[in-house]
């Protein structure tokens, strides 16, 4: 892992420089739709998360239309 993050070019190649985008999206999801998943089973929690992601994407598309 240390080798991969040694210089900027190798970090860019493995996608590490875009971590801020993932962190921003996760923060937006938690802030707008809540941080808890209500499902009890793993499958139910996965389903809840997919619905949150879908809702988040629809909200972004709706905001672009305004």
Phi, psi and omega in degrees: 000321180300322179297319182294328184260012185297315180225170186297321181296318180288326176295318180295320182298323181268005174085007185293333184287353180256014180300327181301327179293319179294315180297320179296315180296317178298319179295318179297316179300312182295318183292317186273329187238004180090154185264347184266143171254134188272346183294147179269321181266163179300316181297320180293321177293320176299319179297315178301316182294319178298321177294322178295317179296316178298315179298318179300314180296319178296319178298320178294318179295320179294324179292328178292330181288336183287000000 
